[in-house]
Amino acid sequence: MLQTKKRSKERLRFEGIFREATATMNFIDCLVLTFANIALCLSLPKLLSLMLAPKTNRTQSVEPASTAPVIESEAVTLIPLEG
């Protein structure tokens, strides 16, 4: 009888420690999953845009234009009124 009481007390103590440890573990797991989700949500759009962006041929050099093109404007000009 004395042995069974001692075992049951030890078992209850162990169960209490186990519950406490699993509660802490669940909280830590939630934090880790939350931070992993944040990192994934922030990085996934950038990674997708890098992978899906059209590839350019880097071996060809682009020559800059030597002169700027002259563009004639078709906008209506206002005549200043003299008064």
N, C-alpha and C positions, 0 to 999 in steps of 0.2 A: 504494500500500500504506500509506504513512504517513498519507494523507488518510483512508483507511477506518478505521485505528486511532483517529485523532483523533475521527472521527464516532462511532465505537462508544463511546468513553469519554464523549463529551458525551451520547450517547443514554442510557448507563447512569446518568450523573449525573442527567439529567432524569427518568428512570424512578424513581430513588430519591426524588427530591424529590416527584414526582407521587404515589408510594405513601404517602409521609409525609403529604402534604397531604390525600389522600383518607382516610387513617386518622383524622386529626384531624377532618376534615369529618364522618365517620361518627359519631364520638364526640359532636360538637356537635349533629348531627342527632338523635341518641338523647336527649340532654339536653333539647333543645327539644320533642321529641315527648312526653317524660316529663312535663315541666312543663305542656304543653298538656293532656295527659290528666288530670293532677291537677286543673287548673283546671276542666276540663269536668265531671269526676266530682263536684267539690264544688259547682258552680253549677247543674248540670242539675236536681237534685231541687227546688231552690228556685224555679228558673224554671218548672218544670212545675207546682208547687203554686200559683204566682201566676197562671199562665194557666188552670188548671183549677178554681180556687176559685170558688164561686158568687158572682156579682156582687150587691152590695146597692145599693139605691137610696139615694143620698146626699142627695137633695133632701128626704126626709121626716126630720123630727127625732123622736127618741125621747124621750118624756116620762118622767121618772123617777117611780116610785111615791111618792105622798105619805106613805103609812104602810106599815109592813111588815106582811104578812099574819100572822095568828096561826094557828099550826099546833098542833093538839092532838096530844099524843104518845100512842101506844097502847102504850108500853113498860110493862113490869111495874115497879111501884114496890116497893122493899124496905122492910119495916117494921123499924125499929131495935129490937134486943133490949135490954131493960133487965135488968141483972143484979146 
